[in-house]
Amino acid sequence: MENLEEQYSWDLRDLFQNKEEFYKEMTSVKDLLEKIGIYKGILCESSENLYQCYRLYEIALIKLEKIYAYGMLNYHLNMADQEGIKLFKEVENLDAEFSTTTAYITPEITFTKEDILNKYLKEDTRLEPYKRDIENIIEKKKHTLSKEEENLLANYSEIFYAPKNIYDMLTNAEFKFGTLINEDGQEVELTDATYSIYVKSKNQSVRKQAYDLMMNKYKEFINTITEMYLANVKQTAITAKLRNYQSSLEAVTIDDDASVKVFDTLIKGVHKGLEANHEYMELKKELLHLEEMHMYDVYLNPFTKSEEKIPYEEAKKVVKSALSILGKEYEEMLEHAFQNRWIDVYEKPNKRKGGYNLGVYDVHPFILLNYIGDQSDVRTIAHELGHSMHAYYSNKNQNIFNADYTIMVAEVASTVNEIILIEYQLQHETDKKKKTEMIYELLELIRSTFYTQSMFAEFEKEVHEEIEKGNMLSSEDLNKIYDTVNQNYMGKSLTTVDNSKYGWARIPHFYRDFYVYKYATGISAAICIARKILNKEEGFVEKYIHMLSQGCTKKSTDLLKMVDVDLEDIHIYEVMIGYYKEKIEQLKSLL
C-alpha cells in the first residue's frame, strides 16, 4: 500500500536528496549573493563586469528556484506541520535577501547611457544569453524617472498597496454575513466559502437569501469600499502619468506585453457577440423554468450533475488519449510525468486545497491536485498538464532568463488542453445526459471567462477614464456604471434587481488594475488554437510546440502570432463567438 501511495505523490528527491543537501545549497546561494553584491555601483563600468554579474545571477537564480520549490512543496503537503512551516519561512527569507541584493541591477542598467550598453551587447558575445533581459530594461527607460524620483516612489510603494490590503482585511476578516435557512430548514451561517454552494442551490429561496445577505453586506459598506477602490484607481492613474504613459490602461497593457489596441479590440469583439450571450441567457432561463431570472439564478446548473466518480487511472487514460493529437513527444512526456511522480494526486489532511503547476528550471514541473473523481477533476489534470508541458518545452529550449512567460500566454496552453479534452469526450460520449451536461459546463466556462471578465474590464475602463478626466465619482456613479454594463452583457432575460448593482464591490481583482481582460484574450486564443489542432491543419501542431518552446524570447503578442493568433485583429473574437454559438446550437439539439 505504501508503494501505491508513493506512486501518487511527489518525489521531492528530484530537487534534493535530503535536508542536508538542501541547506548546503542555501549556503551556496548566500555565497553567490556576496559575489553579486561586489558589482553594485560598478556594474556597467565594463562589459566584463556586466557579464560576470549576470553569470553569477543566472547560477544563483537556478539554485534559488529549486530551493523555493522544495520549501513551498514541502509546506503545501502538510500546512500544519511546524517543521515545514519553519523551512518555508527560511526559504522566504532567502528569497527576500536575493531580491534585495540583486535590486541594484535594473536601476544601474537603466541609468547607463544606451550607446554604452548597445556597444557591450554588440561587442561582447558572452552577453547574448542575457541580451533580451538587458534590452527590456533599456526599452522601459522612457518610462523611468530620475534616481531621486524612483527612490521617492519606492519609499511610497508600501502605501500604494494600502487600498488592496485594507479591502482584503475588511472583506475577508471582518465581514459577517448573517444566517440563512438552508434546504433542510436549518439556520446556517453564510460565509465566503459557503456562498458559492448556496447561490447554486436548487431551492430559489436559499439562492436569494445567500445573494441578498452577501450583497447587503457590501451595500452596508459601499461608501467605504468606494473610497478604497477610487484611491487605488487614482494611485494607478497618477503613477502612469508620472511615468509618461498616456493612460493607466497603456501602462498596464505595455507591462503585459500587449497594447491598448489589444484591449480595445477585445471589447469591440465582445460587443459584436453580445447577442450570442443574450441567446444563451434566454436558453438558461428556459432550462431553469423561470418566469423571471435574477442574478442569484444565473449560477444554478439546470442539469443534475452525475454522481459517478472517475477513477484516477481511468482519468489518466482519457487525458492521454485526448492529448495524443499534440504529437509523439508531447504524448511521451505526459506518460513520463505520470510515471515519474510529477503529480501529487489525492487529498490529504492539511494539504493545500485546489490545484496548480509549478515549473522548476533544470528539474521538471510539479503539479498539485486534490483529485476526488469529478468530471471537473479530469479537466484539471489536462489543464495543469498544459502548464507543465509549456514549462517543459520552454525550460528545455531557453535559459532561465528567457524561459518564463507572461500571463498573456500562460493560460493559453492550459486552456487549449481543456478544449481538446472536452471535444474528445463529447466525440466519444454516448450517454445523451452526460453529453448535455458537458456542453453546458463548456458554455458556462466561456460565459464566465470571456463575457464576464470582459464586462469587468469594461467597467474598469470607464472608471479609470472618468478619474483620468478629473471627474469625481460617488458610490452611486460606480453602481450605475456597473449596472449598465452588466445589463448590456446579460440581456433582457435578466430581471434587474437593486442589489446586483453592488456586484463590482465584491471583485478583488479590481485592485490589480486591468488584470481580468487577459482571461478573455486567453480563452479566445486557446479556442482558435485548439480548433486548428482538432481540424488537423497541416503543420500546425509543430508550429504550436515551437511557440511553447520560445519562453519569453518574443513579446507575448508576437508569440501568439506564431500560431496565427493576432489579438489586435477582431477575427480572433469572431472565431471565439462562432464556437460559442456552435455549442449553444449543440445544446439545443440535444434537448
C-alpha atoms as one frame of an Amber mdcrd trajectory, in Angstrom:
protein
   0.000   0.000   0.000   2.911   2.329   0.804   4.316   1.938  -2.717   0.885
   2.662  -4.183   0.600   5.878  -2.154   4.151   6.784  -3.148   3.260   6.431
  -6.825   0.603   9.152  -6.491   2.746  11.647  -4.593   5.654  13.935  -5.429
   9.204  12.657  -5.292  10.927  15.713  -3.848  14.267  13.911  -4.072  14.254
  15.179  -7.664  15.029  18.544  -6.056  17.244  17.470  -3.135  18.101  14.030
  -1.820  17.804  15.209   1.775  17.671  18.272   4.045  21.451  18.333   4.334
  21.778  18.805   0.570  19.028  21.445   0.680  20.779  23.524   3.365  24.112
  23.162   1.599  22.523  24.717  -1.498  21.095  27.572   0.584  24.623  28.348
   1.787  25.823  28.232  -1.821  23.227  30.855  -2.831  24.256  33.139   0.027
  27.876  32.879  -1.121  26.812  33.766  -4.666  24.848  36.760  -3.393  28.001
  38.092  -1.722  29.812  37.877  -5.054  26.909  39.517  -6.909  26.931  42.350
  -4.373  30.530  43.221  -5.346  29.300  44.678  -8.659  26.950  47.186  -7.026
  27.955  50.665  -8.213  30.334  49.344 -10.901  28.007  47.037 -12.861  28.101
  48.931 -16.150  31.691  50.204 -15.962  32.664  47.415 -18.358  31.125  44.569
 -20.337  33.263  42.251 -18.187  31.501  43.432 -15.010  28.082  43.113 -16.652
  28.817  39.593 -17.894  30.327  38.334 -14.620  27.395  39.694 -12.611  24.775
  38.149 -14.934  26.634  34.834 -14.973  26.556  34.674 -11.164  22.951  35.905
 -11.166  21.945  33.087 -13.545  23.606  30.381 -11.424  22.037  31.763  -8.240
  18.588  32.035  -9.854  18.605  28.376 -10.933  19.615  27.298  -7.422  17.043
  29.585  -5.770  14.218  28.217  -7.931  14.968  24.692  -6.699  15.269  25.854
  -3.088  11.983  27.784  -3.245  10.178  24.824  -4.823  11.475  22.427  -2.158
  10.321  24.708   0.664   6.925  25.500  -0.858   6.055  21.964  -1.934   7.032
  20.501   1.453   4.866  23.128   3.148   1.857  22.545   0.864   1.883  18.806
   1.560   1.125  19.485   5.218   0.367  23.097   6.091   0.013  22.254   9.791
   3.499  20.752  10.101   5.640  23.138  12.144   8.901  21.908  10.650   7.529
  22.504   7.154   6.342  25.991   8.119   9.750  26.844   9.555  11.507  25.508
   6.443   9.349  27.612   4.142   9.933  30.744   6.221  13.685  30.203   5.830
  13.166  29.920   2.076  11.091  33.121   2.006  13.817  34.936   3.943  16.425
  33.792   1.408  14.130  34.883  -1.436  13.778  38.343   0.161  17.580  38.547
   0.611  18.022  37.578  -3.045  15.631  40.326  -4.189  17.309  42.932  -2.011
  20.850  42.007  -3.108  20.048  41.982  -6.834  17.754  45.040  -6.733  20.544
  47.342  -7.951  20.899  45.580 -11.327  17.858  47.091 -13.079  18.405  50.722
 -11.966  22.143  50.644 -12.770  21.408  49.395 -16.298  18.559  51.902 -16.597
  20.749  54.891 -15.769  23.614  53.863 -18.043  23.735  55.508 -21.470  22.118
  53.395 -24.165  25.013  53.672 -26.588  27.372  52.197 -23.974  25.030  49.248
 -23.327  24.459  48.664 -27.037  28.237  48.666 -27.559  28.625  45.996 -24.860
  25.874  43.854 -26.406  27.359  44.188 -29.887  30.979  43.510 -28.988  30.754
  41.003 -26.129  29.144  37.786 -27.428  29.127  36.341 -23.898  26.221  38.705
 -23.127  24.000  37.083 -25.787  22.065  34.873 -23.276  21.185  37.988 -21.252
  20.525  40.304 -24.193  16.716  40.137 -24.039  16.686  40.926 -20.317  19.023
  43.906 -20.767  17.119  45.182 -23.816  13.827  45.002 -21.908  15.319  47.237
 -19.211  16.561  49.663 -21.896  13.119  49.698 -23.535  11.450  50.754 -20.283
  13.848  53.685 -19.797  11.422  56.167 -21.333   9.015  55.369 -18.517  11.679
  55.522 -15.799  12.125  58.625 -13.681  15.318  60.065 -12.242  17.124  58.163
  -9.477  15.775  60.555  -6.860  12.209  60.279  -8.137  12.415  56.483  -8.410
  13.719  56.342  -4.846  10.859  58.544  -3.687   8.261  56.315  -5.379   9.937
  53.212  -3.965   9.613  54.629  -0.454   5.880  55.103  -1.020   5.352  51.660
  -2.611   4.051  50.082   0.593   1.427  52.813   0.912   0.315  52.185  -2.685
  -0.794  48.689  -1.623  -2.882  50.066   1.256  -6.281  50.150  -0.550  -5.972
  46.476  -1.549  -4.678  45.412   1.876  -7.464  47.270   3.688 -10.070  45.836
   1.303  -8.767  42.289   1.870  -8.750  42.763   5.635 -12.255  44.223   5.683
 -13.918  41.698   3.385 -12.054  38.547   4.442 -11.569  39.034   8.171 -14.251
  41.432   9.369 -17.349  40.842   7.230 -20.045  38.690   8.866 -22.933  37.982
   6.517 -25.550  36.550   8.897 -27.583  33.361   8.656 -29.980  31.776   6.193
 -32.426  28.891   6.227 -30.995  26.056   4.132 -32.748  23.347   2.061 -33.308
  21.258   5.208 -34.939  24.125   7.099 -31.876  24.628   9.313 -30.429  28.024
  10.193 -26.814  28.187   8.998 -24.185  30.907   8.848 -23.224  32.276   5.442
 -19.509  32.651   4.778 -17.464  33.439   1.692 -16.692  29.727   1.386 -20.325
  28.557   1.641 -21.733  31.352  -0.538 -20.691  29.590  -3.757 -22.590  26.495
  -2.556 -25.812  28.212  -1.501 -26.019  30.502  -4.537 -26.116  27.339  -6.695
 -28.842  25.711  -4.593 -31.808  24.121  -6.400 -34.014  25.970  -3.898 -34.597
  29.524  -5.160 -35.309  30.820  -1.660 -31.874  29.606  -0.490 -30.197  31.208
  -3.524 -31.963  34.507  -2.917 -31.149  34.542   0.797 -27.464  33.890   0.103
 -27.291  36.537  -2.626 -29.122  39.172  -0.590 -27.076  38.547   2.548 -23.861
  38.875   0.565 -24.874  41.987  -1.357 -26.460  43.694   1.646 -23.135  43.487
   3.492 -21.333  45.152   0.580 -24.158  47.684   0.330 -23.690  48.497   4.038
 -20.016  49.371   3.415 -20.357  50.624  -0.150 -19.107  54.166   0.582 -16.009
  52.864   2.373 -15.284  50.386  -0.416 -15.815  53.144  -2.995 -13.163  55.296
  -1.346 -10.716  52.375  -1.223 -11.269  51.443  -4.859 -11.069  55.018  -6.153
  -7.886  55.586  -4.126  -6.406  52.577  -5.916  -7.532  53.885  -9.330  -6.136
  57.376  -8.607  -2.789  55.939  -7.493  -2.513  53.964 -10.739  -3.539  56.970
 -12.839  -1.077  59.343 -11.134   1.803  56.854 -11.383   1.057  56.243 -15.088
   1.063  59.987 -15.761   4.343  60.478 -13.866   5.906  57.707 -15.948   4.848
  59.360 -19.213   2.115  56.929 -20.208  -0.983  58.217 -21.971  -3.241  56.376
 -19.518  -3.386  53.698 -16.825  -4.551  51.285 -19.495  -1.495  51.947 -21.641
   0.822  51.429 -18.651  -0.731  48.087 -17.740  -1.069  46.687 -21.263   2.547
  47.539 -22.124   3.616  45.778 -18.929   1.570  42.775 -20.115   3.485  42.672
 -23.419   0.219  43.776 -25.037  -1.221  47.126 -26.167  -4.251  49.374 -25.748
  -5.332  48.116 -29.190  -5.442  44.528 -27.860  -7.761  45.670 -25.061  -9.962
  47.811 -27.310 -10.211  45.089 -29.977 -11.353  42.625 -27.301 -14.142  44.947
 -26.131 -15.171  45.679 -29.720 -15.179  41.943 -30.485 -17.241  41.090 -27.400
 -19.804  43.740 -28.304 -20.229  42.113 -31.718 -21.060  38.874 -29.941 -23.370
  40.089 -27.183 -26.423  38.672 -28.964 -24.937  35.184 -28.639 -24.685  35.655
 -24.862 -28.229  37.036 -24.741 -29.391  33.923 -26.602 -27.590  31.699 -24.111
 -29.106  33.551 -21.158 -32.591  33.105 -22.703 -31.885  29.392 -23.060 -30.698
  29.215 -19.443 -33.908  30.918 -18.311 -35.986  28.333 -20.222 -33.972  25.448
 -18.810 -34.499  26.767 -15.283 -38.262  27.136 -15.949 -38.267  30.686 -14.588
 -40.699  33.472 -15.433 -38.135  35.960 -14.125 -34.406  35.289 -13.905 -32.399
  37.209 -11.300 -28.652  37.380 -10.748 -28.986  34.805  -7.979 -30.397  32.346
 -10.534 -27.529  32.705 -13.011 -25.175  30.348 -11.138 -27.640  27.436 -10.902
 -26.926  24.398 -13.069 -30.262  23.270 -14.586 -28.939  19.737 -15.026 -28.483
  17.176 -12.273 -24.765  16.548 -12.144 -23.672  12.944 -12.380 -22.550  11.489
  -9.052 -20.438   8.907 -10.867 -16.789   9.053  -9.817 -13.987   8.579 -12.355
 -11.012   6.603 -11.013  -7.719   8.427 -11.436  -6.226   5.683 -13.627  -9.183
   5.976 -15.987  -8.866   9.783 -15.994  -5.183   9.440 -16.961  -6.106   7.252
 -19.935  -8.731   9.717 -21.151  -6.375  12.692 -20.823  -3.518  10.875 -22.594
  -5.788   9.707 -25.406  -7.288  13.170 -25.897  -3.919  14.954 -25.909  -2.151
  12.407 -28.121  -3.166  14.665 -31.022  -0.343  17.007 -29.876   2.364  14.680
 -31.156   4.627  11.831 -30.095   6.987  13.820 -27.834   4.045  15.500 -26.063
   2.407  12.105 -25.511   5.647  10.534 -24.246   6.261  13.393 -21.816   2.722
  13.054 -20.438   3.435   9.392 -19.737   6.781  10.372 -18.211   5.005  12.893
 -15.927   2.520  10.252 -14.737   5.165   7.573 -14.218   7.790   9.759 -12.558
   5.693  11.363  -9.845   5.353  14.890 -11.193   1.846  14.906  -9.668   0.646
  14.799  -6.065  -2.806  13.408  -6.728  -5.118  12.912  -3.753  -6.470  14.933
  -0.848  -4.563  14.540   2.424  -5.010  16.069   5.883  -3.745  19.687   5.896
  -2.690  19.532   2.256  -3.145  22.773   0.307  -6.509  22.932  -1.461  -7.078
  23.488  -5.180  -4.587  22.749  -7.906  -1.563  24.354  -9.552   1.531  23.735
 -11.631   4.995  24.806 -10.509   7.656  24.709 -13.196  11.161  24.277 -11.784
  14.020  25.136 -14.103  16.635  22.403 -14.571  14.382  19.832 -12.848  10.768
  19.361 -14.038   7.317  20.769 -13.260   5.330  19.694 -10.176   1.520  19.514
 -10.215  -0.697  19.695  -7.124  -4.153  18.109  -7.372  -6.861  17.227  -4.877
  -8.444  14.540  -7.016 -11.849  13.183  -5.923 -13.055  11.874  -9.290 -15.448
  14.556 -10.524 -15.572  15.401 -14.227 -14.047  18.790 -13.383 -11.080  16.991
 -11.789 -10.341  15.283 -15.111 -10.314  18.694 -16.814  -7.986  19.991 -14.087
  -5.464  17.240 -14.921  -5.453  18.301 -18.589  -5.323  22.000 -17.618  -2.358
  21.688 -15.265  -0.504  19.401 -17.680  -0.893  22.183 -20.248   1.070  24.450
 -17.917   3.580  21.656 -17.245   4.250  20.965 -20.900   4.596  24.687 -21.606
   7.212  24.865 -18.828   8.886  21.676 -20.087   9.318  22.952 -23.665  10.299
  26.443 -22.561  12.849  25.288 -19.962  14.290  22.728 -22.367  14.964  25.338
 -25.066  15.733  28.572 -23.172  17.976  29.811 -20.379  16.335  30.761 -17.098
  16.011  34.442 -18.087  14.137  33.567 -21.283  12.171  30.560 -20.051   9.429
  32.454 -18.227   6.342  33.865 -19.941   3.682  36.468 -19.166   0.092  35.884
 -18.075  -0.952  36.779 -21.663   0.255  33.355 -22.826   0.397  31.427 -19.530
  -3.263  30.345 -19.581  -3.352  29.617 -23.306  -1.564  26.242 -23.215  -3.670
  25.033 -20.280  -6.992  26.086 -21.848  -6.023  24.552 -25.209  -5.707  21.233
 -23.369  -9.103  21.670 -21.720 -10.848  22.381 -25.036  -9.146  19.403 -26.734
 -10.160  17.128 -23.818 -13.797  18.316 -23.820 -14.103  17.845 -27.581 -12.589
  14.355 -27.266 -15.061  13.443 -24.509 -18.013  14.804 -26.485 -16.940  12.783
 -29.502 -16.691   9.541 -27.509 -19.617  10.014 -25.100 -22.769   8.037 -25.997
 -24.842   8.984 -22.946 -27.007  11.920 -24.039 -27.455  13.197 -20.467 -23.693
  13.293 -19.821 -23.078  14.938 -23.182 -25.650  17.630 -22.394 -24.013  18.320
 -19.048 -20.550  18.590 -20.667 -21.717  21.117 -23.265 -23.498  23.165 -20.603
 -20.340  23.309 -18.464 -18.303  24.327 -21.521 -20.789  27.137 -22.226 -20.515
  28.263 -18.612 -16.726  28.280 -18.898 -16.957  30.555 -21.943 -19.618  32.800
 -20.416 -17.728  33.300 -17.168 -14.274  33.626 -18.750 -14.966  35.502 -21.983
 -18.094  37.548 -21.322 -17.990  38.157 -17.570 -14.283  39.054 -17.469 -14.716
  41.379 -20.477 -17.636  43.013 -18.688 -15.435  43.561 -15.625 -12.716  45.006
 -17.888 -15.168  47.418 -19.495 -16.320  48.605 -16.067 -12.679  49.235 -15.095
 -12.003  51.173 -18.286 -14.971  53.502 -17.755 -13.997  54.193 -14.135 -10.332
  54.846 -14.994 -11.280  57.170 -17.849 -13.565  59.224 -15.610 -10.848  59.581
 -12.971  -8.225  60.488 -15.587 -10.539  63.243 -16.849 -10.579  64.657 -13.306
 -14.227  63.722 -12.658 -15.371  62.890  -9.151 -17.256  59.611  -8.734 -19.593
  58.559  -5.943 -20.696  55.054  -4.961 -23.915  55.618  -6.926 -21.885  56.516
 -10.022 -19.952  53.242  -9.737 -23.175  51.310  -9.117 -24.738  52.850 -12.231
 -21.700  52.118 -14.460 -21.630  48.500 -13.246 -25.380  48.002 -13.560 -25.362
  49.349 -17.128 -22.531  47.128 -18.399 -23.933  44.094 -16.558 -27.378  44.529
 -18.142 -25.774  45.120 -21.529 -23.877  41.825 -21.309 -26.678  39.747 -19.797
 -29.545  40.968 -21.978 -33.291  41.270 -21.363 -33.679  37.784 -19.937 -32.173
  39.064 -16.692 -34.532  40.913 -14.354 -32.934  43.960 -12.787 -32.683  43.692
  -9.033 -31.433  46.601  -6.979 -28.761  44.576  -5.183 -26.949  43.433  -8.346
 -25.515  46.930  -8.875 -23.237  46.369  -5.851 -21.580  43.408  -7.595 -18.465
  45.416  -8.515 -17.614  45.850  -4.833 -17.072  42.062  -4.488 -14.332  41.796
  -7.143 -10.856  41.736  -5.509  -9.214  41.627  -8.966 -10.168  45.288  -9.453
  -7.288  46.120  -7.099  -4.938  44.691  -9.754  -5.850  47.167 -12.475  -6.850
  45.673 -15.838  -5.897  42.152 -14.832  -9.126  40.385 -15.822  -9.131  41.138
 -19.579  -6.297  38.616 -20.005  -8.675  35.792 -19.069 -10.856  36.769 -22.046
  -7.966  37.097 -24.515  -6.533  33.823 -23.194  -9.636  31.707 -23.798 -10.134
  33.333 -27.220  -6.568  32.472 -28.266  -6.920  28.948 -26.845 -10.110  28.198
 -28.758  -8.581  29.452 -32.022  -5.519  27.238 -31.466  -7.499  24.188 -30.292
  -9.785  24.325 -33.337  -6.802  24.282 -35.698  -5.276  21.344 -33.821  -8.581
  19.424 -33.811  -9.062  20.138 -37.527  -5.570  18.631 -38.047  -4.362  21.640
 -40.008  -1.140  20.565 -41.657   1.995  21.567 -39.739   0.041  23.414 -37.062
   0.927  21.160 -34.104   4.634  21.638 -34.898   4.046  25.387 -35.067   2.261
  25.314 -31.689   5.009  23.281 -29.965   7.605  25.664 -31.420   5.702  28.587
 -29.887   5.629  26.870 -26.474   9.400  26.412 -26.748  10.102  30.140 -27.130
   9.582  31.127 -23.479   9.633  34.921 -23.461  12.167  35.446 -26.253   9.459
  37.461 -28.043   6.668  39.709 -26.817   3.528  37.797 -25.860   1.513  39.191
 -28.763   4.297  38.193 -31.176   4.459  34.685 -29.684   0.738  34.225 -30.346
   1.154  35.478 -33.911   3.429  32.458 -34.428   0.258  30.332 -34.144  -1.910
  32.671 -36.244  -3.457  34.473 -33.268  -3.382  38.257 -33.618  -5.018  39.799
 -30.561  -5.253  43.140 -32.371  -7.442  41.521 -35.063 -11.169  41.223 -34.326
 -11.283  37.963 -36.312  -9.950  36.103 -33.247 -13.046  37.065 -31.271 -15.339
  36.251 -34.173 -13.930  32.695 -34.118 -14.442  32.578 -30.335 -18.063  33.747
 -30.606 -18.708  31.382 -33.532 -17.584  28.486 -31.324 -19.897  29.694 -28.516
 -22.866  29.803 -30.924 -21.987  26.357 -32.224 -22.110  24.928 -28.697 -25.421
  26.699 -27.942 -26.910  25.008 -31.028 -25.468  21.648 -29.984 -27.078  22.014
 -26.559 -30.422  22.937 -28.118 -30.296  19.933 -30.465 -29.576  17.570 -27.562
 -32.525  18.987 -25.634
